[in-house]
Amino acid sequence: MARQLYHLEDISAEEAAQVVRQELLSFRRTLRSIEWLLPFIVMLYFLAVDIAIADEPMLQFAIGAYVVFLGFMQLIRWSDKYTWALISSQVWGMILFVTLILWQTGGIWSPLLCLYLFPIITSAVALPENSTPKFLVVMVFCFSLALPAEGLNGFTRREQIATLLLIIAFWVVPYIASLLSTSMLKARRQIQELSGTDYLSGLQNMRTFLPLARKEYERSVRYGHPFSILMIDADNLKPVNERYGHMYGSTIIRHIGEVIARNIRSSDIAARYGGDEFIVLLHETDPSSAMHAAERIRMDVEKMTCSVPGGTQSITISIGIAGYPEHGTQVEDLISQADRALFIGKGQGKNRCTVAGGPGPADSVHEPRPEN
């Protein structure tokens, strides 16, 4: 397996992408709840306040159509790779709905003009930076359609200034919201890096693992004790991500992390290597004993299933094993040897544990279970 060890910058970037993905999924779930506030606020306002309506049937149609749109967006299942497209569709729906409501309730003088803040803040917080200006341009265009036929010419000077300040405010609000959102995400990333814990699996991250592994290596050299490295890779996680979305893939990674944590000793070190890979250092353990530990982890994972749309998904892992001093005299060499053994094991059918050095008596081979 021709790969290099992670550098700290790579680890930081991978963890940052992971945090962004989880934040986006979390925001998507929150948006599903808060977007129902729009029709609720509109209906509550009409019930509580006596307001002139230009075309009541059209207003009722707008509310009904938007409720159907929200129901449709929540019922269909979207892959995580379409999350931004989904949120963009929801923002477009908000803009259209608010614009229709304003046309029926006084245009620029409508007391519901502030509802434009919903799509403004949503696009600023959740979508890429280049998306917000596009939505704002469309929103200002819709805003201009709500002006009287003579435009700003029919306004007094004070009304013209107030209208321009309102448009400027619509541009300033998303800018501030975007700054706050970016600052919070950076702060969370820094906390994640300082904590030494992987955000998703609950295990150590590589920033913490490598220094601890080197200390264990120095201790083993000094006292002549063995230790072993396990490289663990989830089998067929990519198809799960592509078919059901990263949310389900993340659940599998979290489950595997839990299995690893409960099957190792307090003196052992386990970390998420990156993506769907994990690494474990077994304290004072030779390759033969490491095989037994790896088998325990593999069989525990094999017993698990993950709920997915339409059924359950079986989970299996492949494990490569390398021991000090049999397979290397440096931590990096052992990781490379364990990685190579993992690659060989996956090539032989997956769902198995393989000791560095190729197939032999120490190899443990198990056919993967068919997926449900």
N, C-alpha and C positions, 0 to 999 in steps of 0.2 A: 504494500500500500504506500505509494510514493507520496508522502505528505510530510510537511514539516511541523514541528511542535508549535503550539500557539505562542505568539508574542503577547505581551501585556496589552499592546494597542489593539490587537485583534480581539482579545477577550473583551476589552472595553466596548469595542464597536458591536460585537455580537450581543452583549448584554444590553447595550443601548437600543438596538433594534428590537430585542425581546421586550423591553419595557414599553417602547412605542407601540408594538403590536398589541400588547395587553391593554394599554391605555385606550387604544382605538376601539378594541372590542368592548371594553367597559363603557366607553362613551356611547357606542352604538346601542347598548342595552338601556342606558339612561335616556337616550334620545327617544326610544320607543315609548317611554312613559311620559316625558315632558311634552312631546309634540301633540298629545291629546289635549293639552291645556289650551291650545289655540281655539278649536271649536267650542270648548267649554266656556272660555272667557267671552267669546262672541255671543253665545246664547245667553249666558248669565247677564251680560250687559243689556241685551235687548229686553230681557224680562224685568230688570231692575230699573232701567232708565228709559224715559220717553224720548226716543230719537227719531228724526225724520228718515224714512227709508224711500229711496227713489223707486225701486222695483222689488217689492217683497218676495214674489215668486222666484226671481233671479237670486236673491239673497239666500232663500231656503234651498234652492238648487245648489248653490256654491257650498253651503254647509254640508248638505247631504253627499255631494260628490267628494268633498275632502274627507269625510268620515269613511266612505267606501275606499278611497285611496289609502288611508291609513290602515284600514283593515287588511287590504290586499298586501301591503308592504310588510305587515307583521305575520301574515299567514304563510307566505312563500318562504322557502329556505334558500338563503344565498350562501355561496362559498365565501370564505374569508378574503379571498383574493379580490372580491368585488365589493369590499367594505366601503372604500372611498366612492365608488360608483353609486352604491346604495344611499350613502349619506348625501351625495350630490343630488340624487333624485328627490330625497326628502326636502332638501333646501329649496329646490325648484318648486316643489309642491307648496311649501310655505309661502314663497314669494307670490305665486299665482293666487293662492287663497286670500292672502291679505290684500292684494291689489283688487280683487273682485269685491271684497268687503268694503274697501275704501270707496270704490266707485258708487256703491249703493248708500253710503252713509256720510256724504259730504265732501268727498275728495280730500284735498289737502287740509281741510278744516275738520276732518273726522276725528273724534276723540279716540279712535282705535288706531291712529297712525303709529303709535308706539309699538304695535305688534310687529312692525318690520324688524325690531330688535331681535326677535326669535331667529330668523334666518341669518341675520348679520352675525350674531355671536356664534351660532352653530358653525357657519363656514369659517370663521376666524379661528375657532378652537380646534376643529376636527379635520379640516381639509388642508391640502398643501398650500403654501403661501401664495402661489400664483393663481389659486382658484378664487380667493376672496375678492380681488379687484374685479374679476369678471362678474361675480354676483352683484357687486356694488354698482357696476355700470348698468346692468339690467334693472336693478332696483331703482336707481335714479331715473332711468327711462320710464319705468312704471309710475314713479312718483310724479314725473312731468305730465303723464297722461291724466293724473288726478287734478291737475291745475284747471282753472276756468278756461273757457275757449280763447279768451284774449291773452292768456298767459300771465306773466308778471306785470304786463303793462297796465292791467286793471287794478293792481295793488297800490296802496300808498307806499311811500318810501320806507316807512317803518315796517310794513308787511313784507316788502321785498327783502329788507335786511334780515328779518326774522326767518324768512323762507331759506335764504342762502345759509344762514347760521345752522338751520336744521339739517340741510344737506351736508354741510361740513361735519356736523356732529355724527351723521351716519357713517362718515369716513373715519372719524377719530375713534369711535367706539370699537370697531373691529381691530384697529391697530393696537389699542391698549389691551384688548382681550387676547390678541395673539402674543403680545409681549409677556403677559402674565402666564399664559399657558406654556410658552417656551421656557420661562424661568422655572416654573414648577416641575416641568419634565427634566430639566437639567439638574435641579436639586435632588429629585428622586434618583436620577442616575448616579449622582455623586454619593448619595447615601448608600445605594446598592453596592457601589465599588468599595466603600469604606467598611461595609458590614462583612464582606468576605463571603456572603451567602448568595447562591444563585437564586434569582427571583422566582423561577418557575419550579424547579425540582426540590428546593429546600436544602440541597447539599452545598458543599463548599464550591466556590468558583475557582478557576485556574490561577487567579491572582494569589489566592491563599494556598492552594494545593502545592504549587511548585516549591515555595520556600520550605514547607513542612516536609515534602518528599526529600529534599536535599538534606535536611536535618536528620531524617531517618536513615538516609544513605550514609552520612558521616558516622552515625551511631553504629550502624551495621559493620562498617569498615573497622571501627575501633574495637568492637567486641567480638567480631567474627560471627554475627548473627545473620541469618538469611531474611529476605523479605521478597514479596512478589507483587507484581503489577497486573491488574485486570483491566483490559480495555473492553467495554461493553457497548454494543450497538443495537438499537431497536430494529427489528426486521420489518421491512415493508411499511415504514411510517409515511413515506412520501405519498403512496397511493391514498392513504387515509386523509392526509392533508388536502390532496387534490380533489378527492371525491366528497368529503364531508366538511372540509375547512380546517384551518389551523387550531380552532378552539378545541376540536376533538383530538388533534395531534398533541396539543398542549396537555390535555387530560392524561393521555397515555404517558407522556414524559413525566408528569407529576406522579403517576402511579408507580412507574419504574423506580423513580427516586425514593419513594416510600419503601418499596421492597428492598432496595439496596441498603437503606438506612437501618432497617430492622434485622438484617441478616449479617451485619458486621459488628465487630467489637468496638468499644470506645477508644481503643488504641489504634484502630485502623483509620484510614483517611479516604473519604469518598468525595468526588467532585463531578460536576457536569463538565465534560470536556468541550462541549459545543454542539449545537444542533440536537441530534438524537443520540449522541455518544456520551458515555460516562467513563470515569477512570477511578479505580480503587487501588490503594496501597495497603497490602495486608502485612501487618507488623509481625516480625519473627515467624514467617510462614514460608516453607519451601514449596516448589511447584506442585508436588504431590498433594500436599495439604490445601494448596490454593485451588487445585482442581475440585476438591470436595466442597470448598466454600463457593466456588463459581457454580457448581452444579446445584447447590442449595438455592442460590439466587435465581438461576435459570428456571428451575422447577417451580419456584414460588411465583415467578412472573407468568409462567405458562398456565397456572391455575386461574389467572385473572382474565376478565373480559371488560371491555369498555362499551357502554351504551352508545349507539349511533342511530341516526334516523333509519327506521325500518328493522331494527334488530340489534345485535351485539357484534363486536369486533374482537377476535382473539388477539392476544398479545404474546409475542415471542421475542427473544433476544439471542444474540450470538456473543460469545466472550472469547477473547484472546488472552493468553496467560504467559508471562515471562517472569523468571525468578533470578534474584541475585544470589550467588555470582554465576550461576550456570549459563545465563543467556546475555550477560552484559555486566560491565563494571561501572557504568554511569547511569544515572536516572534516565537521561535522554535515550541511551541505548536500549534500556529495558522497555521504555514506552514504545520505541520503534519496533522492537521485537514482538511485543504484545499486539501492536497494531497489525503487524504482518501476519501473526497467527490468526487474528480476527478476520483478516481478509481471506486467508486460506479457508477458514471455517465457513464463512459465508459463501464462498465459491463451491463448497461441498454440499450445500443444501440448507444452510442457516439453522437456527434453533439448536446450537451446539456449542460446546466448550472445546477449545483447541489450545494445546500447549505449544509454545514456540519450538521450532525445530522440525515442523512438519508432522504428518500423521504418524502415529505410533501407538504403543501400548497405553500411553497416558491420555490419548484422545478420547473424548466422550462424544458420541454421535447420536443425535436424536432427530428423527424426522419431524418437521413442523406439523402442527395440527391444521386441518383445513379450516379456512375462515368461514364464520357463520354468515 
